[in-house]
Amino acid sequence: MTWTAPEVTRAGGSLVAPEPELLRDLLDWHRSTLLHKCAGLTGEQLALAPIPQSNLSLLGLIRHLSKVERNWFRRFRGEPIENLYSTPERPDADFEDLDPARAETEYATLLTEQHLARQAVAGVSLDSTLVRPGGGTYSLRMVFVHMVGEYARHNGHADLIRQCVDGVTGA
């Protein structure tokens, strides 16, 4: 039996909540939007890169956002983690090393990384900061804003990719 990405109910949230809740809810909405764009597709369809001159696919976006969740949130908390997918020699491996037979596992990895990201910063003030190796300080607020932008950009890509794969359009 061929695995198919499950249907997803997108996260909601208050549009007038205090900033910490608003940012978390907005990011969760974008997280669930990406999964919504993948719903009903097989591993083979998720792995398609239908736009000439581009290596973007929905499966590549799933892998990329797993990596990004891990790198920003778990590293913010100082967790000792290894890189996921990409290496200095192969920075685009998350988009290039696709195996449709692993789509279910890759999808589960994204869900796990999203869960671990939420746990890593649960109850942490948006004003908390981290000094990056090599210099530069950034706040958890900046991480949330960056991640909302990351998902928003890639959800736009997902709209176009999905339309090319099977003609589905919409929110």
Solvent accessible surface area in square Angstrom, and as a share of the most:
residue,aa,sasa,rsa
1,M,245,1.09
2,T,80,0.46
3,W,58,0.20
4,T,59,0.34
5,A,2,0.02
6,P,65,0.41
7,E,140,0.63
8,V,34,0.20
9,T,129,0.75
10,R,59,0.22
11,A,35,0.27
12,G,62,0.60
13,G,49,0.47
14,S,43,0.28
15,L,165,0.82
16,V,140,0.80
17,A,14,0.11
18,P,93,0.59
19,E,77,0.34
20,P,62,0.39
21,E,82,0.37
22,L,62,0.31
23,L,20,0.10
24,R,57,0.21
25,D,33,0.17
26,L,73,0.36
27,L,0,0.00
28,D,33,0.17
29,W,93,0.33
30,H,23,0.10
31,R,9,0.03
32,S,12,0.08
33,T,6,0.03
34,L,0,0.00
35,L,12,0.06
36,H,61,0.27
37,K,16,0.07
38,C,0,0.00
39,A,8,0.06
40,G,38,0.37
41,L,1,0.01
42,T,33,0.19
43,G,4,0.04
44,E,97,0.44
45,Q,56,0.25
46,L,0,0.00
47,A,18,0.14
48,L,87,0.43
49,A,49,0.38
50,P,43,0.27
51,I,43,0.22
52,P,107,0.68
53,Q,188,0.84
54,S,38,0.25
55,N,58,0.30
56,L,32,0.16
57,S,0,0.00
58,L,0,0.00
59,L,0,0.00
60,G,0,0.00
61,L,0,0.00
62,I,0,0.00
63,R,15,0.06
64,H,26,0.12
65,L,0,0.00
66,S,0,0.00
67,K,26,0.11
68,V,11,0.06
69,E,0,0.00
70,R,39,0.14
71,N,39,0.20
72,W,49,0.17
73,F,1,0.00
74,R,29,0.10
75,R,88,0.32
76,F,14,0.06
77,R,125,0.46
78,G,54,0.52
79,E,58,0.26
80,P,136,0.86
81,I,27,0.14
82,E,140,0.63
83,N,86,0.44
84,L,27,0.14
85,Y,51,0.19
86,S,13,0.09
87,T,59,0.34
88,P,115,0.73
89,E,144,0.64
90,R,102,0.37
91,P,85,0.54
92,D,63,0.33
93,A,3,0.02
94,D,1,0.00
95,F,21,0.09
96,E,89,0.40
97,D,67,0.34
98,L,43,0.22
99,D,64,0.33
100,P,47,0.30
101,A,91,0.71
102,R,113,0.41
103,A,1,0.01
104,E,95,0.43
105,T,64,0.37
106,E,5,0.02
107,Y,10,0.04
108,A,49,0.38
109,T,32,0.19
110,L,0,0.00
111,L,79,0.39
112,T,68,0.40
113,E,4,0.02
114,Q,5,0.02
115,H,94,0.42
116,L,52,0.26
117,A,0,0.00
118,R,96,0.35
119,Q,107,0.47
120,A,9,0.07
121,V,3,0.02
122,A,68,0.53
123,G,85,0.81
124,V,26,0.15
125,S,64,0.41
126,L,6,0.03
127,D,95,0.49
128,S,37,0.24
129,T,84,0.49
130,L,49,0.24
131,V,101,0.58
132,R,118,0.43
133,P,133,0.83
134,G,94,0.91
135,G,44,0.42
136,G,47,0.46
137,T,86,0.50
138,Y,28,0.11
139,S,25,0.16
140,L,0,0.00
141,R,78,0.28
142,M,71,0.32
143,V,0,0.00
144,F,5,0.02
145,V,86,0.50
146,H,60,0.27
147,M,0,0.00
148,V,22,0.12
149,G,33,0.32
150,E,11,0.05
151,Y,0,0.00
152,A,43,0.33
153,R,125,0.46
154,H,12,0.06
155,N,11,0.05
156,G,39,0.38
157,H,58,0.26
158,A,0,0.00
159,D,62,0.32
160,L,93,0.47
161,I,1,0.00
162,R,23,0.09
163,Q,92,0.41
164,C,67,0.40
165,V,26,0.15
166,D,60,0.31
167,G,50,0.48
168,V,71,0.41
169,T,93,0.54
170,G,53,0.51
171,A,86,0.66
